[in-house]
Amino acid sequence: MALKIGRAVRVAVCAVLLAATSALARDYRVEGPFDGLVEVSIPTDFRVMGDDERVIKYPAKTGPQTVFTNAAGNFDVTFTRNPGDISALPIDALRARVSHGLHLKQPFAKWHRDEVVEINGRQFARLEFTIGAFDTNIRNILLETPADGAVLIIGINMPEANVRQWMPVAAQILDSVRVTKP
């Protein structure tokens, strides 16, 4: 019995190391949506989603303006810039307001994180949750911060079934975020 447990632990450790190594071995390029308001490292094999595809996948009028996606179209990095008074809120008030709205809109979401984080010297509201889609569960990670008179929203979404594979890539992308204007 001890041999089986030891082998299972070794397999799990190898899987985690392989996932982390694949994120590090990946090539990235710097992209600057919104005329360089934000700079972020995106995997080189990701493409910009065309407007027709974006409107189908994100039909809301307030959907993202720019989306980078992988070849399978199941890992997206989204960028939204929403002008308005909410951008003047302190970061924790922004986090609380957005969190409250998401909790109302997604009452059955499984929440993983709801906090203020600092990335490259800038504070962001970070909200991470899983919601049910029509055919799978989707992990969503949102970073929000006031910038240049608007709220800048950077989102990542992926199938919950692929979180182990994609989370190291998501971490690499999120850790690279730099906002270039106050």
ABEGO torsion letter per residue (X at the ends): XAAAAAAAAAAAAAAAAAAAAAAAABBBBBBBBGGGABBBBBBAABBBBBAAAAAAABABAABBABBBBBAAGABBBBBBBBBEAAAABBAAAAAAAAAAAAAAABAABBBABBBBBBBGGBBBBBBBBBBBBAABBBBBBBBBBBBGGBBBBBBBBBBAAAAAAAAAAAAAAAAABBBABX
